[in-house]
């Protein structure tokens, strides 16, 4: 921190110091604005996690091996989905900055939104081809042939969720940029019971529907995402404040300059998110080199950690919008307030969650798995993983909000490098070494993940503190 402050020009105070001299009223206003934007996004994130958690519970009723197979399928999809989601995420700071700048904001927002849809169409089809033929891919990663076969069966139902999921996220970015995310929350809340009923019926053959087992669980989620995307599209074309943007008019016309700009900003975000999510997917496959019980325990423990992660993720999304708007307005003190407010909320929440996970790991595991002798080893492994998860909760919140703050400044390339170094060069490398060379097995993999998250969180905040020196607060075109 001292080095960064010393590097500031002598005639200009650091923005952190400027933010500190802002009136308490300005901080209270920012706190209210951040919470007003973030809480529907947080609850929407939680509902998305709840949909997947519902699938984990239902497939867990089939047994540990079906749960492990679906976990392998989900983790393969997850790695691709996060890269694609990162590409789409670029539309959020671009639309927020345009709205903050105000000049031709309707036209600029419409251009960005339309090309985000073009981007989704571009990336989805190649991913579908890989997922449809996933069994040889999963077997090549060292997994049991039977698990790989069942994982592909699950993916033949689940893979179709990717297109509506990404389209929903593109529309959600638009709604959030206008700071009206309530519709997203309402639609997401309705999706939870729909997914639970539909997946249950298709897995176990209830209410006249076929009994499709693991394939039915994947197909149920795909259908639910189609419904959500259609409902949000209807809202956008009918709501008075949204329809003035005419987002879907002349949708077929390309806008190659904006399309390239989205790729330029979004590709580093996609790689960064892919590095982060991919390391957890890689961890699942490393667990598969140990045994199926380790995969199942990892899936449940990760699901629990993911539920708490949804809160700082929502705050990160809010910080991207708020920081991006202040960037468009050229308000550097506002940038500092928006970033630090979201960061403090995210880290504070994750500190509380760390205590809860540390105190009640077995109770959390048995929400997803019946406490029976058959599941005893899976539960015991999951409890040991959650003990490590409690350690990295605070770092996880700090790094995701830190990344969101930097995205609001359109800063994506260096954070991408940070994620690669922290998660892959260090995190997964140390985890694999501890697991297979030192005999720590699954606990070693999770320890490596914790180390990677801590390193990335430190690097993200270090860069945010140097934003003035690096020229990141200069308004972009």
C-alpha positions in Angstrom: 0.0 0.0 0.0 2.8 2.4 0.9 4.5 1.8 -2.5 1.3 2.4 -4.4 0.6 5.7 -2.5 4.2 6.9 -3.1 3.8 6.3 -6.8 0.8 8.8 -6.9 1.6 12.2 -8.4 2.5 14.7 -5.8 -0.3 17.2 -6.8 -3.1 14.6 -6.6 -4.2 12.7 -3.6 -4.9 9.0 -3.8 -8.6 8.2 -4.5 -8.7 6.1 -1.4 -7.8 9.2 0.6 -10.3 11.3 -1.4 -13.0 8.7 -0.7 -12.1 8.9 3.0 -12.7 12.6 3.0 -16.1 12.2 1.4 -19.0 13.0 3.7 -20.6 10.2 5.7 -23.8 11.0 3.8 -22.1 10.0 0.5 -21.1 6.7 2.0 -24.6 6.1 3.3 -26.1 6.9 -0.1 -23.7 4.5 -1.8 -24.4 1.8 0.8 -28.1 2.1 0.1 -27.6 2.2 -3.7 -25.3 -0.9 -3.6 -27.7 -2.9 -1.4 -30.7 -1.8 -3.5 -29.0 -3.1 -6.6 -27.3 -6.1 -5.1 -30.0 -7.8 -3.0 -32.2 -8.9 -6.0 -29.0 -10.1 -7.8 -27.9 -12.0 -4.7 -31.3 -13.7 -4.3 -31.3 -14.4 -8.0 -27.9 -16.0 -7.7 -29.1 -18.0 -4.8 -32.0 -19.2 -6.7 -29.7 -20.4 -9.5 -27.6 -22.2 -7.0 -30.8 -23.6 -5.4 -31.8 -25.1 -8.8 -28.5 -26.9 -9.0 -28.6 -27.8 -5.4 -32.1 -29.4 -5.9 -30.6 -31.5 -8.7 -27.8 -32.6 -6.4 -30.3 -33.6 -3.7 -32.6 -35.5 -6.2 -29.7 -37.3 -7.8 -28.2 -38.1 -4.4 -31.5 -40.0 -3.8 -30.4 -42.3 -6.6 -27.1 -43.1 -4.9 -23.5 -41.9 -4.6 -22.5 -43.2 -8.0 -25.3 -41.4 -10.0 -24.4 -38.3 -8.0 -20.7 -38.7 -8.8 -21.5 -39.2 -12.6 -23.7 -36.1 -12.7 -21.0 -34.1 -10.8 -18.5 -35.0 -13.6 -21.0 -33.9 -16.2 -21.9 -30.7 -14.4 -18.2 -29.8 -13.9 -17.4 -30.4 -17.6 -20.3 -28.1 -18.5 -19.4 -25.6 -15.8 -15.9 -25.0 -17.2 -17.4 -24.2 -20.6 -20.3 -22.2 -19.2 -18.1 -19.9 -17.1 -15.9 -19.0 -20.1 -19.0 -18.2 -22.1 -20.6 -16.3 -19.2 -17.4 -14.2 -18.9 -17.8 -13.2 -22.5 -21.4 -12.2 -22.0 -20.4 -10.4 -18.7 -18.5 -7.8 -20.8 -21.9 -6.3 -21.7 -22.5 -5.3 -18.1 -19.7 -2.6 -17.6 -20.2 -1.4 -21.2 -23.9 -0.7 -20.7 -23.3 0.8 -17.3 -20.6 3.1 -18.5 -22.8 4.2 -21.4 -25.7 5.0 -19.1 -23.3 6.9 -16.8 -22.0 8.9 -19.8 -25.6 9.5 -20.9 -24.7 10.7 -24.5 -26.6 8.4 -26.9 -27.0 5.9 -24.1 -30.1 4.2 -25.6 -28.3 3.6 -28.9 -25.1 2.4 -27.2 -26.9 0.1 -24.8 -28.9 -1.4 -27.7 -25.8 -2.1 -29.7 -24.0 -3.8 -26.8 -27.1 -5.9 -25.9 -27.7 -7.2 -29.4 -24.1 -8.2 -30.0 -24.0 -10.0 -26.7 -26.8 -12.2 -28.1 -24.7 -12.7 -31.3 -21.8 -13.7 -29.1 -23.9 -16.3 -27.3 -24.9 -17.9 -30.6 -21.3 -18.0 -31.7 -19.9 -19.8 -28.7 -22.8 -22.2 -27.8 -22.8 -24.5 -30.8 -19.1 -25.6 -30.6 -19.6 -26.3 -26.9 -22.7 -28.4 -27.6 -20.6 -30.6 -30.0 -18.1 -31.3 -27.3 -20.7 -32.1 -24.6 -22.7 -34.4 -26.9 -19.6 -36.5 -27.3 -18.4 -36.1 -23.7 -17.8 -39.8 -22.8 -14.4 -40.1 -24.5 -13.4 -36.7 -23.1 -14.2 -37.8 -19.5 -12.5 -41.2 -20.0 -9.4 -39.4 -21.3 -9.3 -37.5 -18.0 -8.8 -40.7 -16.2 -12.4 -41.4 -15.0 -14.0 -44.8 -14.7 -15.7 -45.9 -17.9 -19.0 -46.5 -16.2 -19.0 -43.1 -14.6 -18.0 -41.5 -17.9 -20.9 -43.2 -19.7 -23.4 -42.1 -17.1 -22.0 -38.6 -17.1 -22.6 -38.4 -20.9 -26.1 -39.7 -20.4 -26.8 -36.9 -17.9 -25.2 -34.3 -20.3 -27.5 -35.3 -23.1 -30.3 -33.8 -21.1 -28.4 -31.0 -19.3 -26.3 -29.5 -22.2 -29.3 -27.8 -23.7 -29.5 -25.5 -20.7 -26.4 -23.6 -21.9 -28.1 -21.5 -24.6 -31.1 -20.3 -22.5 -28.8 -19.8 -19.5 -26.5 -17.5 -21.4 -29.3 -15.6 -23.1 -30.9 -15.1 -19.6 -27.6 -13.7 -18.3 -27.3 -11.3 -21.2 -30.8 -10.0 -20.5 -30.0 -9.9 -16.8 -27.0 -7.7 -17.5 -29.3 -5.2 -19.3 -31.8 -5.2 -16.5 -29.1 -4.8 -13.8 -27.5 -1.9 -15.8 -30.8 0.0 -15.4 -30.7 -0.9 -11.7 -34.0 -2.8 -11.9 -33.2 -6.4 -11.2 -36.4 -7.2 -9.4 -37.9 -9.0 -12.4 -34.9 -11.3 -12.6 -35.5 -12.2 -8.9 -39.2 -12.9 -9.5 -38.5 -15.2 -12.4 -35.7 -17.0 -10.6 -37.8 -17.6 -7.5 -40.5 -19.2 -9.6 -37.9 -21.5 -11.2 -37.0 -23.3 -8.0 -40.3 -25.2 -7.4 -40.7 -25.7 -11.1 -37.3 -27.3 -11.4 -37.8 -29.4 -8.2 -41.2 -30.8 -9.5 -40.1 -31.3 -13.1 -36.7 -32.9 -12.3 -38.3 -35.1 -9.6 -40.9 -36.3 -12.1 -38.5 -37.0 -14.9 -35.9 -38.8 -12.6 -38.4 -41.0 -10.9 -41.3 -41.2 -13.4 -44.0 -39.4 -11.5 -47.3 -37.9 -12.6 -47.4 -39.8 -16.0 -43.9 -38.6 -17.1 -41.3 -41.2 -18.1 -38.7 -42.5 -15.6 -35.5 -41.2 -17.2 -33.2 -41.3 -14.1 -30.0 -39.3 -14.4 -31.0 -38.1 -18.0 -34.3 -36.8 -16.6 -32.5 -34.7 -14.0 -30.5 -33.0 -16.7 -33.4 -32.5 -19.0 -35.5 -30.9 -16.3 -33.0 -28.2 -15.7 -32.7 -27.5 -19.4 -36.5 -27.0 -19.7 -36.5 -24.7 -16.7 -33.8 -22.4 -18.2 -35.8 -22.2 -21.4 -38.8 -21.0 -19.4 -36.8 -18.4 -17.5 -35.2 -17.0 -20.7 -38.6 -16.7 -22.4 -40.2 -15.0 -19.4 -37.4 -12.4 -19.1 -37.6 -11.6 -22.8 -41.3 -11.0 -22.4 -40.7 -8.6 -19.6 -38.1 -6.7 -21.6 -40.4 -6.1 -24.6 -43.5 -5.2 -22.4 -42.1 -3.2 -19.5 -42.4 0.6 -20.2 -38.8 1.4 -19.0 -37.2 -1.4 -20.9 -39.1 -1.4 -24.2 -37.9 2.1 -25.1 -34.5 0.6 -25.9 -36.1 -1.6 -28.7 -33.6 -4.3 -27.9 -35.0 -7.0 -30.2 -35.7 -4.7 -33.2 -33.6 -5.5 -36.4 -31.9 -8.2 -34.3 -30.5 -9.9 -37.4 -28.3 -7.0 -38.4 -24.6 -7.5 -37.4 -22.6 -4.7 -35.7 -19.0 -6.0 -36.2 -17.2 -3.1 -34.4 -19.3 -3.6 -31.2 -19.0 -7.4 -31.6 -15.2 -7.1 -31.7 -15.2 -4.7 -28.7 -17.3 -7.2 -26.7 -14.8 -9.9 -27.5 -11.8 -7.7 -26.6 -13.3 -6.9 -23.2 -15.0 -10.2 -22.6 -12.4 -12.7 -23.6 -10.1 -12.0 -20.7 -13.2 -12.1 -18.4 -14.2 -15.4 -19.8 -10.7 -16.8 -19.4 -10.5 -15.5 -15.8 -13.9 -17.0 -14.9 -12.9 -20.2 -16.7 -9.7 -20.4 -14.8 -11.6 -19.9 -11.5 -14.5 -22.3 -12.2 -12.3 -24.6 -14.2 -10.0 -25.2 -11.2 -13.0 -26.5 -9.2 -13.9 -28.7 -12.2 -10.4 -30.0 -12.4 -10.5 -30.7 -8.7 -13.6 -32.9 -9.3 -11.6 -34.9 -11.9 -8.7 -35.2 -9.6 -11.1 -36.5 -7.0 -12.2 -39.1 -9.7 -8.6 -40.4 -9.7 -9.1 -41.2 -6.0 -12.5 -42.8 -5.9 -16.2 -42.2 -6.6 -16.9 -41.4 -2.9 -14.4 -38.5 -3.1 -16.2 -37.1 -6.2 -19.5 -37.3 -4.4 -18.2 -35.6 -1.3 -16.5 -32.9 -3.3 -19.8 -32.3 -5.2 -21.8 -31.8 -2.0 -19.1 -29.7 -0.2 -18.6 -27.5 -3.3 -22.4 -27.0 -3.6 -22.5 -25.7 0.0 -19.6 -23.4 -0.6 -21.2 -22.2 -3.9 -24.4 -21.3 -2.1 -22.5 -18.8 0.2 -20.5 -17.6 -2.8 -23.7 -16.3 -4.5 -23.8 -13.4 -2.1 -20.4 -11.8 -2.8 -21.0 -12.7 -6.5 -24.1 -10.6 -6.5 -22.2 -7.8 -4.7 -19.5 -8.1 -7.4 -22.1 -7.7 -10.1 -23.5 -4.7 -8.4 -20.0 -3.2 -8.0 -19.4 -3.6 -11.7 -22.5 -1.6 -12.5 -21.9 1.1 -9.8 -18.2 1.5 -10.6 -18.9 1.5 -14.3 -21.5 4.3 -14.0 -19.1 6.5 -12.0 -16.5 5.8 -14.6 -18.8 7.1 -17.3 -19.5 10.2 -15.2 -15.8 10.7 -14.5 -16.4 10.7 -10.7 -13.3 9.2 -9.2 -14.4 9.6 -5.6 -17.6 7.8 -6.5 -15.6 4.9 -8.0 -13.7 4.5 -4.8 -16.9 4.5 -2.6 -18.7 2.1 -4.9 -15.8 -0.4 -4.9 -15.0 -0.3 -1.2 -18.6 -0.5 -0.2 -19.3 -3.7 -2.1 -16.0 -5.2 -1.0 -16.6 -4.6 2.7 -20.1 -6.1 2.4 -18.8 -9.2 0.6 -15.9 -9.9 2.9 -18.1 -9.3 6.0 -20.7 -11.7 4.8 -18.2 -14.4 4.0 -16.6 -14.1 7.4 -20.0 -15.0 9.0 -20.4 -17.9 6.6 -17.0 -19.2 7.4 -18.0 -19.5 11.1 -21.2 -21.3 10.2 -19.5 -23.8 7.9 -16.8 -24.4 10.5 -19.4 -24.9 13.3 -21.9 -27.1 11.5 -20.2 -29.1 8.7 -21.9 -32.5 9.3 -25.4 -30.9 9.6 -24.8 -29.2 6.2 -23.7 -32.4 4.5 -26.7 -34.4 5.7 -29.0 -31.8 4.1 -27.9 -33.3 0.8 -27.2 -36.9 1.8 -29.1 -39.3 4.0 -27.2 -40.1 7.2 -26.9 -43.8 6.5 -24.1 -46.4 6.8 -23.8 -46.4 2.9 -23.1 -42.7 2.9 -20.9 -42.6 6.0 -17.6 -42.3 4.1 -18.9 -39.6 1.7 -20.2 -37.6 4.6 -16.9 -37.9 6.6 -14.9 -36.8 3.5 -17.3 -33.9 2.9 -16.9 -32.7 6.5 -13.1 -32.6 6.1 -13.5 -30.6 2.9 -15.8 -28.1 4.5 -13.3 -27.5 7.3 -10.9 -26.2 4.6 -13.8 -24.4 2.8 -14.4 -22.4 6.0 -10.8 -21.1 5.8 -11.0 -19.8 2.2 -14.5 -18.3 2.4 -13.2 -14.8 3.2 -10.6 -14.9 0.5 -13.2 -16.1 -2.0 -15.4 -13.2 -1.2 -12.5 -10.7 -1.5 -11.4 -12.0 -4.9 -14.8 -12.1 -6.6 -15.8 -8.6 -5.4 -12.3 -7.3 -6.3 -12.7 -8.7 -9.8 -16.1 -7.1 -10.1 -14.7 -3.7 -9.1 -11.9 -4.0 -11.7 -14.4 -5.0 -14.4 -16.3 -1.8 -13.7 -13.1 0.0 -14.8 -13.0 -2.2 -17.9 -9.8 -3.8 -16.5 -9.8 -7.4 -17.5 -6.5 -8.6 -18.9 -4.3 -8.4 -15.9 -6.9 -9.9 -13.5 -7.1 -12.8 -16.0 -3.4 -13.3 -15.5 -3.8 -13.2 -11.7 -6.4 -15.9 -11.9 -4.2 -18.2 -14.0 -1.3 -17.8 -11.7 -3.3 -18.2 -8.5 -5.6 -21.0 -9.5 -3.6 -23.1 -11.9 0.1 -22.4 -11.6 -0.2 -22.5 -7.7 -3.6 -23.7 -6.5 -4.2 -26.8 -8.6 -0.4 -27.6 -8.7 0.0 -27.5 -5.0 -3.3 -29.3 -4.5 -2.2 -32.2 -6.8 1.2 -32.4 -5.1 -0.4 -32.6 -1.7 -3.0 -35.1 -2.8 -0.8 -37.6 -4.7 2.7 -37.0 -3.5 2.1 -36.2 0.1 -0.8 -38.6 0.6 -3.4 -36.0 1.6 -5.8 -37.1 -1.1 -9.0 -35.0 -1.2 -7.9 -32.7 1.6 -4.8 -31.9 -0.3 -6.8 -30.8 -3.4 -9.0 -28.5 -1.3 -5.9 -27.1 0.5 -4.5 -26.2 -2.9 -7.8 -24.5 -3.8 -7.7 -22.4 -0.6 -4.1 -21.3 -1.3 -5.0 -20.2 -4.8 -8.0 -18.2 -3.7 -6.0 -16.4 -1.0 -3.3 -15.4 -3.6 -5.8 -14.2 -6.1 -7.7 -12.1 -3.5 -4.4 -10.3 -2.5 -3.5 -9.6 -6.1 -6.9 -8.2 -7.0 -7.0 -5.7 -4.1 -3.4 -4.7 -4.8 -4.3 -3.8 -8.3 -7.5 -1.9 -7.2 -5.4 0.1 -4.8 -3.1 1.2 -7.7 -6.0 2.1 -10.1 -5.1 5.8 -10.2 -1.4 5.1 -10.8 -2.3 2.7 -13.6 -4.7 5.1 -15.2 -7.7 2.8 -14.9 -10.1 5.6 -13.8 -9.8 7.4 -17.1 -13.2 7.2 -18.9 -13.2 4.9 -21.9 -15.0 5.4 -25.1 
